[in-house]
């Protein structure tokens, strides 16, 4: 459960998450980026590297693809995030994370949230919105697992 102070967040576009995390992407994320940027998926996603660290990533489902990196950061990070309005679900949730147990979603801070410059700043975030993003991630993970087990 998030404390009132932890609910204060506003992205300041510091880029920490673009550098520190390998961002997992779902098929809906890929389609959204494809539509807006007219790129083929191979231009911006790749399989997670063999050394993929689930502590630094945040989803341990290894059949997910991740956003490509260039020079140690997300390829869409230049001076600012080039895909911010249609960024992946994982980006939308950071600096928060969640656990899902028995169809219940419990929000919490991401393990690397302390390094996020926007945390504890800004206005109160919408818990309802975070729950909706987390639920979309749960749904995408289920769909991904089903597609993976059928393939």
C-alpha positions as CSV (number, residue, x, y, z in Angstrom):
1,X,0.0,0.0,0.0
2,X,1.2,3.5,-0.9
3,X,1.6,6.1,1.8
4,X,0.3,9.7,1.1
5,X,3.8,10.9,0.4
6,X,4.5,8.1,-2.0
7,X,1.4,9.1,-4.0
8,X,3.0,12.4,-4.9
9,X,4.5,12.0,-8.4
10,X,5.0,14.0,-11.5
11,X,7.4,13.0,-14.3
12,X,10.1,15.5,-14.6
13,X,11.6,13.8,-17.7
14,X,14.9,13.1,-15.9
15,X,15.5,10.0,-17.9
16,X,16.5,7.7,-15.0
17,X,13.9,5.1,-16.0
18,X,15.1,5.2,-19.6
19,X,18.7,4.4,-18.6
20,X,18.2,2.1,-15.5
21,X,15.5,-0.2,-16.8
22,X,15.1,-2.6,-19.7
23,X,11.5,-1.9,-20.6
24,X,9.3,-4.9,-21.4
25,X,6.8,-4.4,-24.1
26,X,3.5,-6.1,-24.9
27,X,1.9,-6.5,-28.2
28,X,-0.4,-3.5,-27.5
29,X,2.6,-1.4,-26.7
30,X,4.3,-2.4,-29.9
31,X,1.2,-1.7,-32.0
32,X,0.8,1.8,-30.4
33,X,4.4,2.7,-31.2
34,X,4.2,1.3,-34.7
35,X,1.1,3.3,-35.5
36,X,2.5,6.6,-34.2
37,X,6.0,6.3,-35.6
38,X,5.5,4.1,-38.6
39,X,8.3,1.7,-37.6
40,X,8.5,-2.0,-37.9
41,X,8.8,-3.8,-34.5
42,X,12.4,-5.0,-35.3
43,X,13.5,-1.3,-35.4
44,X,12.6,-0.7,-31.7
45,X,12.2,-4.0,-29.9
46,X,14.5,-7.0,-29.2
47,X,14.6,-10.1,-27.1
48,X,15.8,-9.5,-23.6
49,X,19.6,-10.1,-23.3
50,X,20.8,-13.4,-21.7
51,X,22.0,-11.4,-18.7
52,X,18.6,-9.8,-18.3
53,X,18.3,-8.9,-14.6
54,X,14.7,-9.1,-13.3
55,X,15.7,-6.8,-10.4
56,X,16.5,-4.0,-12.9
57,X,13.8,-5.0,-15.4
58,X,10.7,-5.6,-13.6
59,X,8.8,-8.3,-15.3
60,X,10.4,-11.7,-15.1
61,X,8.4,-13.3,-18.0
62,X,11.3,-14.0,-20.3
63,X,9.3,-14.4,-23.5
64,X,8.5,-10.7,-23.5
65,X,10.5,-8.4,-25.8
66,X,12.1,-5.2,-24.5
67,X,12.7,-1.8,-26.0
68,X,16.0,-1.5,-27.8
69,X,18.8,0.5,-26.2
70,X,21.4,2.7,-27.8
71,X,24.4,4.0,-25.9
72,X,23.0,2.5,-22.7
73,X,19.5,4.0,-22.8
74,X,16.2,3.5,-24.4
75,X,16.4,4.3,-28.1
76,X,13.5,6.7,-27.7
77,X,15.3,8.8,-25.1
78,X,16.9,11.8,-26.7
79,X,16.6,15.1,-24.8
80,X,13.2,13.9,-23.8
81,X,11.1,10.8,-24.3
82,X,10.1,10.7,-28.0
83,X,7.2,8.4,-27.3
84,X,5.9,9.8,-24.0
85,X,2.2,10.3,-25.0
86,X,2.1,6.6,-26.2
87,X,4.8,5.0,-24.1
88,X,4.6,1.4,-23.0
89,X,2.6,0.3,-20.0
90,X,5.7,-0.4,-18.0
91,X,6.8,3.2,-18.5
92,X,3.4,4.5,-17.5
93,X,3.5,2.6,-14.2
94,X,7.1,3.6,-13.1
95,X,8.1,4.6,-10.4
96,X,5.4,2.2,-9.1
97,X,5.1,-1.5,-9.3
98,X,2.6,-4.0,-8.0
99,X,2.0,-7.6,-6.9
100,X,-1.0,-9.5,-8.1
101,X,-2.3,-12.2,-5.9
102,X,-5.7,-13.9,-6.0
103,X,-7.0,-11.3,-8.4
104,X,-6.0,-8.5,-6.1
105,X,-3.5,-5.8,-7.1
106,X,-1.4,-4.2,-4.5
107,X,0.5,-1.1,-5.6
108,X,4.0,-0.4,-4.2
109,X,7.1,1.6,-5.1
110,X,9.4,0.1,-7.7
111,X,12.7,-1.1,-6.2
112,X,14.5,1.7,-8.0
113,X,12.0,4.4,-7.3
114,X,14.3,6.2,-4.9
115,X,16.3,7.4,-7.9
116,X,13.3,8.9,-9.6
117,X,13.4,12.7,-9.4
118,X,9.7,13.0,-9.8
119,X,8.7,10.9,-6.8
120,X,7.5,12.8,-3.7
121,X,7.0,15.8,-5.9
122,X,4.0,17.1,-7.8
123,X,0.4,16.4,-7.1
124,X,-1.3,13.2,-5.9
125,X,-1.5,10.6,-8.5
126,X,-4.6,8.7,-9.3
127,X,-4.6,5.4,-7.5
128,X,-7.5,4.3,-9.8
129,X,-5.4,5.1,-12.9
130,X,-2.4,3.1,-11.5
131,X,-4.7,0.1,-10.8
132,X,-6.0,0.3,-14.3
133,X,-2.5,0.2,-15.8
134,X,-1.5,-2.6,-13.5
135,X,-4.7,-4.6,-14.5
136,X,-3.8,-4.0,-18.2
137,X,-0.3,-5.4,-17.5
138,X,-1.8,-8.5,-15.7
139,X,-4.2,-9.0,-18.7
140,X,-1.3,-8.6,-21.2
141,X,0.8,-11.1,-19.2
142,X,-2.0,-13.7,-19.2
143,X,-2.5,-13.2,-23.0
144,X,1.2,-13.4,-23.5
145,X,1.5,-16.6,-21.5
146,X,-1.5,-18.1,-23.4
147,X,0.0,-17.2,-26.8
148,X,3.4,-18.5,-25.7
149,X,2.0,-21.9,-24.5
150,X,0.0,-22.3,-27.7
151,X,3.0,-21.5,-29.9
